[in-house]
Amino acid sequence: MLRPEDYDEPLDRAAEHARRWLGSIPSRHVGPLTTADELAEAFGDELPEAGLDPADTVDLLAAAAAPGLMAMPSGRFYGWVIGGTLPAAMAADWLVSAWDQNTGLRFATPATAAAEEAAARWVVKLLGLPARADVGFTTGASMANFSGLAAARWRVLERAGWDLNERGLAGGPRVRVFVGAERHDSIDMALRMLGLGAPESVAADAQGRIRPEALAAALDRGEGPAVVCLQAGNLHSGAFDPFPEAIDVARTHGAWVHVDGAFGLWAAASAATRPLMRGAEQADSWATDAHKNLNVPYDCGIVVCQDAVALRRALGLHADYLVHDAHGDHGPGDPFEKVPELSRRARGVPVWAALRSLGRSGVDALVAGLAAHASELARRIGELPGAEVLNDVVFSQVTLAFGSGERTQAVADYLVRDGRVWMSGSRWHGRAVLRISVANWSSDGQDADIAFAAVRDALAATEGL
């Protein structure tokens, strides 16, 4: 029999450790202080014969993990597009774990289904997408891209007279997929998993934006079912594809248009950055991450699809033992019909909590603040001797170089060792770069000061390289 009191001490210990961790973030070394190999002994090799008290297990976990944790929730973490967690979203996620609802069926879990449906309506409206669009909450943008492209595959084959669900891919028309030369690699991964193979790469400009005239030429070279993948937020430059022109080209050729907006889709939620997304609402499907710019806990991707039938035919199933949503294709639908999972946690509930705690104006301010913080860092660091800003800073990404590739890499290595900030090294256009991604709701002027000082010191330490 369940005894509620059995949870008291483990939860109290967990809350204590969580508060201690959160309290350390403003001043801690951003990077981990050890490696996974070095931590192996602390977590154990063989599973002990005897169990451990639940509260003591929590203590052991916290102590073993401490030196191996990276301060990703810190406002000084600029390494990848990884947000922190808003207070309301974190608390809601704790409740989601306590409620332990398998959020697949509206009939079985009406509370979490209703919360997710409200969050979905809010997301669609905030992002300026069609009100009729269907929404699924996936594990992340990779699976959101997978889901949108699965819907695309189903629909373009259906238009070609091929029943994918009945006949599979073998023997059917080839689906041509066109992507910008600087798309994120998760698009290629999704296409492999969908059995569509490698896409056709289309030329991009210096900021990574797809060239509409090159897209038109590529589409003209063949015929048959086609999918065009566009990008909202380039990995290095933060640039956005020219949506009106590219979508017009795709429509002329009867292609489905999918937008990968892992972080950039949120630009539509702020008046300051909304022009970057002009025309994107004319696409067929979109993918984003709520655990990036919206700052909810992992894991939470979002797929939005104008064609609810295509999304549900591609991902849904029907079984006699499941009590399905009575509305069918014309209603909100069961959550499991829109994602690649039958069983899942209620990951849309923290989205509801984040949005409800912020309101429209709060989301606007959050997104605008990320872009402003990136611009300020680019301005200040770009004025340092030897620093060069390589991209047009239009959103939340800044890409820098410091003379030679050797020195740029040395600056990146210095910053990791130093620990005041975390900025990741990369390669762009054939040269070593330092990439700054601003995604944390808590990043402020003090964090910018620390980041500027850290880069300044890194340059001083690497002078002469």
N, C-alpha and C positions, 0 to 999 in steps of 0.2 A: 504494500500500500504506500502511495505517495505521502511522505511526511514533509510538509512545507518547511519545518524547522531545519531539515537536513541541508537546506540551501543557505541558511542564514550566514554561517561562518565563512564558507567559501566565497559567497558574494561580498561579504564585508571585506575579506582579505583582498579580493580582486579590485574592489573600489578603492581601497587604500593604495594598492600598487599603481592603479591607473592615475590617481591624483598625484602620486609621487612622480610618475613619469611625466605627466603634463606639466607639473611644476618645474621640472628640470629643463624643459625644452628651450625657454628663452636664453639660457646661458650655456647649454651643453655643447660640446664638440659635435658638429653636425654629422660627420661620418661615423661608421661603426669603429670600435676600438679593437676588434679582433676579427678572426675569420671563421667560417663555418667549420673548417677542419679543426681549428683550435677549440671550438665549442663542443665538439663531438663527445668528449668525455663527460662534460657537465650534463648533457642530456641523456647519456647512458648508452651502453652497447647492447648487452643482453637485457631483455625484459625480466625484472626481478620476479621471483616466485610469489612473494607476498605483496599485497597492495599497500597503498599509502593513504593516510587520512586525506579526504578531499581538500581541506583547508591547507594542509601541509603541502599537498601537490601544487596548489596555486602558488604558495611561497617558493617552492623549488623552481617552478617554471619562471617566475619573475626574476629570481636571482640568477638562474642560468642564462636567461635571455639578455639581461641588462647590458653587458659589454658588446653584444652583437646587434643592438638596435641602432638604426639610423634615424636621425631626427627629421624624418620626412614631413612631419606636421609643422616644422619650424618655418617662420617667415623668412629665414635665411637659406632655405632650401630652394635652389634655382636649377637643379640638375636636369630634371625632366618635367614634363607637364603633369605634375602631381599636386593636387590641392591638399590642404589640411582637412580637418573635419569641423564643421560648425557645431557649436554646443548642442543645439536642438537636434541636429542630425545624429550626433553621437549617442545622445540619450535615447532617441527613438530606436536606434540600432540595438541598444541594450534591451529595450522592450521587445523588439522583434525576436531576439534570441530567447528571452524568457517566455514569450507567447508560443514559440516553437510551432508556427503554423506552416503547413505545406501548402504554399499559396499557388495552387494550380487550378482550383475549381471555385467559381463564384459561390456555388451552392454550399460548399463545405466551409469556406473561409470568407464569409461576406464582409467582415470588418476590414481585413487587409485588402480584399478586392476593391471595396469602395474607396479606401484611402488611396490605393494606386490609381484608380480611375480618376479621382479628383486631381492627383498629381499629374497624370497624363494630360488632362484638359488644360491645366495651368501651363505645362511645358509647351504644348502646341501653341497656345495663345501667346506666351512670352516670346517664342521663337518666330512668330508670324507665319506659321505653317497652316495648311488647310484644316479647318475645324473638323472635317469628316475623317481625318487621317486616323489610322489605327496605331496603337502604341504598345510596344513590348519592353519589359525591363530585363535586360540580359546581364551577363557577367561583366561585360566591359565593351569598349568600342569594337574590339576584334569580333566579338560575337554579334554585336549590332550590325557591323558591316556584313558579316556572314548572313544574318537574317534578312537584311534588305536585299542582298544579292540573290539569296534563295528565292525570295518573292519575284525578283526580276527574272531569274532563270525560268521559273514556272510560267510566268505570264507571257514572255516573248516566245516560248515554245508553244504555249496554248494558241497564241495568235498565228503561229505557223502550222497549226493543225496537228500538233504532236502532244499526246497525253503523257506527260512526264511521270506522273504518279503510277500510271498503269504500265507503261512501256520502258521506263528508265531512259538513260541517255544513249545507250548503244543503238546505233542505227538511225538516230534522230538527226535533225538539222544541227549543224555546228553553230553554237552561240559565240559570236564574236564580241570580245570585251575590249574596250578602249580606255586607256588610262593615261594620265599625264606622266611625263618622264620623272617627275619628282613626287609621285604618290607615296603614301606610307606603305611599307612592306606588308602590313596586315591585310591590305587589299589582295595582294598576290597569294597570301596564305589562305584567305577565304576562298578564292577562286580554285586553288588546289583542292581544298576540302570539298568543294562543290563539284569537282570533276570537270571543271571548265578549262583547266590548263593555264598556260601562261597568257597574259593579256598582250595586246598590241600597244606598245609605248608610243605616245604622241609627244612631239617636241614641246618644250616649255621655254618661257622667257628667263631672263637672268634672275628673277625672284622666285621662279618655280611655278609660275602660272601657266596652265595649258594654253596653247595657241589655237584659237578657234579655226583659223584657216588651215592649220595642220590637221586638226580633227576632221574638218570637212574632207580634206584630201584622203585621209585614211579611210573614212567611211565610204568614200566614192570607189575605193579599190575593190569592193566586194559587195555582196548582198546577203540577205538572210537575217535571222534574229540577231539583234545587236543591243549591247548595254554600254553606256558611257558612265565612267566613274569620275566625278569631279571632287575638288578638295576645298574645304573651308579651313584654312590655317595650315600653311606649309610648316613642316617640322623645323626648318632652320630659319626661314624668313618670316613666318607667320602670314604669308601672302594668301589671298583668296583668288580662286579661279574667276575669270570673267563670266559669271553665270548667265546673264541674258544672252550674250552672243553664243556661248557654248551650248546652251540648252536649245536655242533656235536651230543650230546646226543639227543637234541630235534629233529634234522633232522632225526636221525635214527628212531625215533618214529612218523615221519610225523607231528610234532607239529608246529604251528605258534609260532614265537618268537617275543615278544614285550619287548622293553627296556624303563623302566621308568628312564629318565635322567633329572629330573626337574632342577637340577643345574649341575650335573656331566657330562652331554652330552657335555658341553662347553669345557671340558678338551681336546677334540679332536682338538680344534681351536688353541692350542699352542704347539709348538715343545717340551716345557719343560714337559708337562703333557700328551701329545698324547699317549704315551705307555699304559697309564691306560685304553684307549679305544680300544686297539688292539682286532680285531675280531668282535667288535660290529656292524660293517658295514654289517655283514652277517645276521643280524636279518631281520624281515619283517616290523616292525614298531617301531617308536621311539617317545618319548614325552619329551618336555622340556619347560622351562619358559624363555622368553626373559627378563622379569622383574626381574629375578634373576641376573645371572652373566653378561648378556649383558647390564643391567642397562637402560632399557627403562621404561616408565611409566606403571602403571597398566592400563588395564589388558591385558596381552599378552602371551598366551601359544602358542606352536607350535607343531603340529602333523606332522610327516613325515611318509609316507607309500610307500613301494615299489609297492604295488598292488593298482594302482589307481582305477581299476574297483571295487574292494572290498570296498574301502573307500567311493566311490561315491554311490554304491548301498546301503551301510549301512546308509548313512546320507543324500543323496540327494533326491530331489523330482522333479517332472515335472508337470507344470500347464500351461493351455492354455494362461493365461494372462501374463506369464513371457516370455521374449525374451531370450532364452537359448543360450549359447555359441555354435557356429556353428561347432566347432571341435569335439564335443562329448567326448567320453572316451579317445580319442587319442590326444587331445589338452590340453591346460592349465586348462580348465574347469572353471565353474563359482565358485566364492569364497564360495557361500552358500552350494555347494555340498560336501564340505570337513569338515564342522563343524556342531555342533548341533543347529545352528541358521539360520533363514532365513534373519532376519534383524540384522545388526551389524554395528558398527563404523569401520573405516579403521585402525584397530589396527596394521596392518603390516607396515603402513607408518612410524611410529617412528622407527621400526626395520630397515627400509631402511636408515633413517637418521642417526641412530647410527652407522650402518656399513659403510655408505659412509663417515661419519666424521672420523671414526677410520682407515679405510683401513685394509688390512690383517695384516700388522705389528702391528697396534694399537690394534686389537682384541687379537693377540698373546700376546702382552705386558700386556694387561688388565688381561687376564686369568692367565698368569704366575705370575703377581704381586699379585693376590689374594692368590694363593698357597704359594708364598714366604712369604707373610704377616702372614698367618696362621702358617707356620713353625717357623717364628721368635717369634711369641707370645708363641707358645708351648715351644720353647727353653727357653725363658726368664722366663715365669711363672713357668715352670717345675723345674727351679733351686731354686725357693723359698722354704724355709723350710716348710714341711707339704703338699706341692703340688705334685700331681701325675698325669702325662699325661697317660690316659688309652688307647688311640688309636695310631695306626701307622699313623702319619700325612702325608698322601699321596696327599691330595688336599686342600680343604678349610675349613675343619672341625677339631676342637680340642675339646676333651672331657676330663674333669678334675675332680678329687676328692680331698678332703682335709681332709683325715683321716676319721672320722665318718660321717655318713649320716647327723647327726645333725649339725655338723660344716659346711659341704658342703652346706646345705640348708641355714645356717646362712650367709655364704659368699654371696650366690646368693641374699638373702634378703638385705644385706648391699649394694651391688652394685646397686640394684634398687633404694633404698632410696638415696644413694649418688648422683646418676645422672650423673657422669662423663662418664660412659659407660653403655650400656645395654647388659647383658649376661643372657641367660635364663637357669633356672634350669630344670632338666629332670630326668628320671630314665633310666638306661641302665644296663643290666645284673643283675637286682635286687638291684641296689644300686643308691643312690642319686648322681647326677653328675651336673657339670656346663658345659654347651655347648657353644662353641664359633663358630660362623659362619661368615666367611669373604666373603662378596659379594659386597661391595661398591667400586666403581671405585675410590673414593676420599680418601679411607683409606691409610694413609701414616705413616712414621716413627714417627711423632709427635703424631698421634693417638695411635700408639703402645706404646709410652712412657706413655701416659695418662692411657691406659688400664693396663699396668704393675703396675703403681703406685696405681691405684684403687684396684687391686687385692691384692697387697702387704699390703695396708692399711686395706682391709677387713680381711686379715689373722691376722693382728695385733689386730684388734678389736674383733676377735672371738677366740683368743688364750685361751686354757683351755677347750674348748667345746669338 
